[in-house]
């Protein structure tokens, strides 16, 4: 049996989170912490992350800093890979600060063409209306999150609990720092919260913080990644979560 076949069968053996699982996760959650890019929207739907990563690499090369990245990092399609790589070699430097600000500006441009995740807006409103408190914990810039949420008229559902990337890059997920900040600020015990994320690093951060995790996978590749990481509860459509939330909030 090939490795790919094994992984495919492993995913097939784990269908979407069962209704009873979702109901239990939703009913226990007094605080719901969201990752941003993925569960709430596709930030780079129109302003591609691959292009942003290439631009960051070109900017470094134009300043004679080609040697800061190895071949895999130069070829990466993820701007966060480039940012992490430079920070590993020059932590806390002015160079890192400037690179992080360049990425923030690219994310702000991307927010204008970001695509809302199906059912995310109504799920956010519904969850808040039945009494859940909401927060964001993300590796994106908090400025970008606020810009996007303001445009979608969602900011009031989260404010002031938006925690994300600063120029202190040691706290990027999978470090649980942003998630822990949210819990601390909201006075929430880890077991009373739920973290919704779409990457293995989200799952790792939740595990480090002791917070129950719900994976959101917009495609089969994302689902495989989450399953391989160890995520037990994964949905491919937020409508399933919306149904569970509405059921939890119904009288009786």
C-alpha positions as CSV (number, residue, x, y, z in Angstrom):
1,X,0.0,0.0,0.0
2,X,1.5,3.4,-1.0
3,X,1.7,6.2,1.5
4,X,-0.8,8.3,-0.5
5,X,-3.3,5.4,-0.4
6,X,-2.8,5.1,3.3
7,X,-3.5,8.8,3.9
8,X,-6.5,8.8,1.6
9,X,-8.0,5.8,3.5
10,X,-7.2,7.4,6.8
11,X,-9.2,10.5,5.8
12,X,-12.0,8.4,4.5
13,X,-12.2,6.6,7.8
14,X,-12.8,10.0,9.5
15,X,-15.9,11.7,8.0
16,X,-16.9,15.2,9.0
17,X,-17.5,15.7,12.7
18,X,-20.7,13.9,13.6
19,X,-23.7,16.0,14.7
20,X,-23.4,14.8,18.3
21,X,-19.7,15.8,18.4
22,X,-20.5,19.2,17.0
23,X,-23.4,19.7,19.5
24,X,-21.1,18.8,22.4
25,X,-18.4,21.2,21.2
26,X,-20.9,24.0,20.7
27,X,-22.7,23.5,24.0
28,X,-19.5,23.6,26.0
29,X,-18.1,26.7,24.3
30,X,-18.7,29.9,26.2
31,X,-15.8,31.6,24.3
32,X,-15.2,30.9,20.6
33,X,-11.8,31.9,19.3
34,X,-11.4,32.0,15.5
35,X,-8.3,31.8,13.3
36,X,-8.8,34.5,10.6
37,X,-7.5,33.5,7.2
38,X,-9.5,30.3,6.4
39,X,-12.4,30.0,8.9
40,X,-13.5,33.7,8.5
41,X,-12.3,34.4,5.0
42,X,-9.9,33.6,2.2
43,X,-7.6,36.6,2.7
44,X,-5.6,36.0,-0.5
45,X,-8.5,35.0,-2.7
46,X,-7.8,37.9,-5.1
47,X,-4.3,39.1,-4.1
48,X,-2.4,35.8,-4.2
49,X,-0.1,34.8,-1.3
50,X,2.3,33.3,-3.8
51,X,2.9,36.7,-5.3
52,X,3.4,38.3,-1.9
53,X,6.0,35.7,-1.0
54,X,7.9,36.2,-4.3
55,X,7.8,40.0,-3.7
56,X,9.3,39.6,-0.2
57,X,12.0,37.4,-1.6
58,X,12.7,39.9,-4.4
59,X,12.9,42.7,-1.9
60,X,15.5,40.9,0.1
61,X,17.5,40.0,-3.0
62,X,17.4,43.6,-4.1
63,X,19.2,44.5,-0.9
64,X,21.9,41.9,-1.3
65,X,20.3,39.6,1.3
66,X,19.9,36.6,-0.9
67,X,21.9,34.4,1.5
68,X,19.4,34.8,4.3
69,X,17.1,32.3,2.6
70,X,17.8,28.7,1.6
71,X,16.5,27.4,-1.7
72,X,13.3,26.0,-0.2
73,X,12.6,29.3,1.6
74,X,13.2,31.2,-1.6
75,X,10.8,28.9,-3.5
76,X,8.1,29.0,-0.8
77,X,4.6,30.1,-1.7
78,X,3.9,31.2,1.9
79,X,5.0,34.7,2.9
80,X,5.1,33.6,6.6
81,X,7.8,31.1,5.7
82,X,10.0,34.0,4.4
83,X,9.2,36.1,7.4
84,X,10.0,33.3,9.9
85,X,13.3,32.5,8.0
86,X,14.6,36.0,8.3
87,X,13.6,36.2,11.9
88,X,15.4,33.0,12.8
89,X,18.6,34.6,11.4
90,X,18.1,38.1,12.7
91,X,15.5,38.0,15.5
92,X,14.1,41.3,16.6
93,X,16.1,43.3,14.0
94,X,15.1,46.4,12.1
95,X,15.1,44.1,9.0
96,X,12.5,41.9,10.5
97,X,10.4,44.9,11.5
98,X,10.5,46.3,8.0
99,X,9.7,42.9,6.4
100,X,6.8,42.4,8.8
101,X,5.4,45.8,7.9
102,X,5.7,45.1,4.2
103,X,3.7,41.9,4.7
104,X,1.1,43.8,6.7
105,X,0.7,46.3,3.8
106,X,0.3,43.4,1.4
107,X,-2.3,41.8,3.7
108,X,-4.2,45.1,3.9
109,X,-4.3,45.2,0.1
110,X,-5.5,41.6,0.0
111,X,-8.3,42.4,2.5
112,X,-10.1,44.4,-0.2
113,X,-10.6,41.3,-2.3
114,X,-10.8,38.7,0.5
115,X,-13.6,36.2,0.0
116,X,-15.9,35.5,3.0
117,X,-16.0,31.8,4.0
118,X,-19.4,30.4,3.3
119,X,-21.7,30.8,6.3
120,X,-19.0,32.5,8.4
121,X,-20.8,35.8,8.8
122,X,-24.1,34.4,9.8
123,X,-22.4,31.9,12.1
124,X,-20.6,34.7,13.9
125,X,-23.7,36.7,14.3
126,X,-25.8,33.7,15.5
127,X,-23.2,32.5,18.0
128,X,-22.9,36.0,19.5
129,X,-26.7,36.3,19.7
130,X,-27.0,33.2,21.8
131,X,-24.4,34.5,24.2
132,X,-21.0,33.2,23.1
133,X,-18.1,35.6,23.4
134,X,-15.9,35.8,20.3
135,X,-12.2,36.5,19.7
136,X,-9.6,36.1,16.9
137,X,-6.2,34.6,17.3
138,X,-4.2,34.7,14.1
139,X,-0.8,34.9,12.5
140,X,-2.1,37.8,10.3
141,X,-1.8,41.4,11.4
142,X,-4.6,42.5,13.8
143,X,-4.8,45.7,11.6
144,X,-5.9,43.5,8.7
145,X,-8.4,41.6,10.8
146,X,-10.0,44.8,12.0
147,X,-10.1,46.2,8.4
148,X,-11.8,43.2,7.1
149,X,-14.3,42.8,9.9
150,X,-15.2,46.4,9.7
151,X,-16.0,46.1,6.1
152,X,-18.3,43.1,6.8
153,X,-19.9,44.8,9.8
154,X,-18.6,42.1,12.1
155,X,-16.1,44.0,14.2
156,X,-18.5,44.6,17.1
157,X,-18.8,40.9,17.5
158,X,-15.1,40.6,18.4
159,X,-13.9,43.9,19.7
160,X,-11.6,44.3,21.5
161,X,-10.5,40.7,21.4
162,X,-8.4,40.5,18.3
163,X,-4.9,39.1,18.8
164,X,-2.3,38.6,16.1
165,X,1.1,39.1,14.6
166,X,3.4,41.7,16.0
167,X,7.1,42.3,15.2
168,X,7.9,39.8,17.9
169,X,7.7,36.8,15.7
170,X,8.5,34.1,18.3
171,X,4.8,34.1,19.1
172,X,3.5,33.0,15.8
173,X,1.4,29.9,15.9
174,X,2.0,27.0,16.7
175,X,3.0,29.0,19.8
176,X,-0.2,29.3,21.9
177,X,0.5,33.0,22.8
178,X,-2.3,34.6,20.9
179,X,-4.8,32.1,22.0
180,X,-3.6,32.4,25.7
181,X,-3.9,36.2,25.4
182,X,-7.5,35.8,24.3
183,X,-8.4,33.5,27.1
184,X,-6.7,35.6,29.7
185,X,-8.3,38.8,28.6
186,X,-11.8,37.2,28.5
187,X,-11.3,35.5,31.9
188,X,-12.0,32.1,30.2
189,X,-10.9,28.7,31.3
190,X,-9.4,26.7,28.4
191,X,-12.1,24.0,28.7
192,X,-14.9,26.5,28.3
193,X,-13.5,27.7,25.0
194,X,-13.4,26.4,21.4
195,X,-10.7,27.3,18.8
196,X,-11.7,27.1,15.1
197,X,-8.7,26.8,12.8
198,X,-7.7,25.4,9.4
199,X,-4.0,24.4,9.8
200,X,-1.9,21.9,11.8
201,X,-0.3,24.9,13.5
202,X,-3.8,26.0,14.7
203,X,-4.4,22.5,16.1
204,X,-1.0,22.5,17.8
205,X,-1.6,25.9,19.4
206,X,-5.0,24.7,20.7
207,X,-3.4,21.6,22.2
208,X,-0.7,23.6,23.9
209,X,-3.3,25.9,25.4
210,X,-5.6,23.0,26.4
211,X,-8.5,24.3,24.3
212,X,-10.9,22.1,22.4
213,X,-10.3,22.4,18.6
214,X,-12.6,22.4,15.6
215,X,-10.9,22.1,12.3
216,X,-12.3,23.8,9.2
217,X,-11.2,22.4,5.8
218,X,-12.3,24.1,2.6
219,X,-10.9,21.3,0.5
220,X,-9.6,17.7,0.6
221,X,-6.0,18.8,0.9
222,X,-6.7,20.9,4.0
223,X,-8.7,18.1,5.5
224,X,-5.9,15.6,5.0
225,X,-3.4,18.0,6.7
226,X,-5.6,18.4,9.7
227,X,-6.3,14.7,10.0
228,X,-2.6,13.8,9.7
229,X,-1.8,16.3,12.4
230,X,-4.3,14.6,14.8
231,X,-7.4,16.7,14.6
232,X,-10.4,14.6,15.6
233,X,-13.2,17.1,14.8
234,X,-13.1,18.5,11.3
235,X,-15.9,20.1,9.2
236,X,-15.8,21.0,5.5
237,X,-18.8,23.3,5.7
238,X,-19.6,25.9,8.4
239,X,-23.3,25.3,7.7
240,X,-22.9,22.1,9.8
241,X,-21.6,24.3,12.7
242,X,-24.4,26.8,12.2
243,X,-27.0,24.1,12.5
244,X,-25.5,22.9,15.8
245,X,-25.3,26.5,17.1
246,X,-28.9,27.1,16.2
247,X,-29.9,23.9,17.9
248,X,-28.0,24.8,21.0
249,X,-29.7,28.2,21.2
250,X,-33.2,26.9,20.6
251,X,-35.6,26.9,23.6
252,X,-35.8,23.5,25.3
